[in-house]
Amino acid sequence: MVWRSLIGIDRLKIGELAEITGITKRTIDYYTNLGLLKAERSSSNYRYYSVDMIDRIKEIEKKKSQNMSLEEIKKKMDIDYCDEVDIQDLRLRIQLLEQDLSHLVNHLDHSDTKEKILIKQKISTESVALMQSLLLLIT
């Protein structure tokens, strides 16, 4: 993020975050309690915020100016985050399945007819449908 290079640090105390963003510590605390912001606690019980929270606060404030409620903002931001994580996870799973399918096809290519029949009998119809769906997604 731009803030990381601009500031040269990776985490901020609540007062520093408030000063940079122009919102009060009380508002940051409120957003944190609502789950809009995430903080980690130090051993001395200080709250530290990643510099990514600067951009998150700016996004919250932008959505508030569009008359979205904090509840709506939280849902939207959670969905955006989950979508991003889910897509990354799905891509990884597809890559692993592609590797598995490649190994299976390679194995089948080098198998005799009797072994091919045994392998096909072990594959359920649901697995075949899943493989066909994955092939459609991949291509």
Beta strands, then each sheet from edge to edge (+ up, - down):
strand 1: 11-13
strand 2: 40-41
strand 3: 47-50
sheet 1: 1+ 3- 2+
end
